[in-house]
Every structure is written in structure tokens, then in C-alpha cells.
């Protein structure tokens, strides 16, 4: 599923989808003894360094906001 999302919508959308699914599965897991989350380490689509911002707002831009 994540491969299809990444192909059609991009890696960041697939990463967001994975994050939402992880929250849902982590919420559901303690409520059912036999459930095991299919989310495992390494499934992420975007590395944290790739997501890091390269630009910072200057003082004037902050005042404008």
C-alpha cells in the first residue's frame, strides 16, 4: 500500500500515512491480545535528514506573520 501511495502521491505522503497507521495500530494493540502491529522499523519513506528544513524565517518575516 505504501509503495502505491509513494508512486502516486510522493514519499512524504507515504510517510504521513505510515505515521497515522502507526498511531492507530499502537492504539489498537493493547486492546486485543492476539493483534500484532505490521509496522516495523525501517518502513519509513523519508529519512529525517531529508526532512530537515534548510531555511529559517528572519526577524522581519516573523514580525509580518
Order of alpha helices (4+ residues) and beta strands (2+ residues): alpha-alpha-alpha-alpha
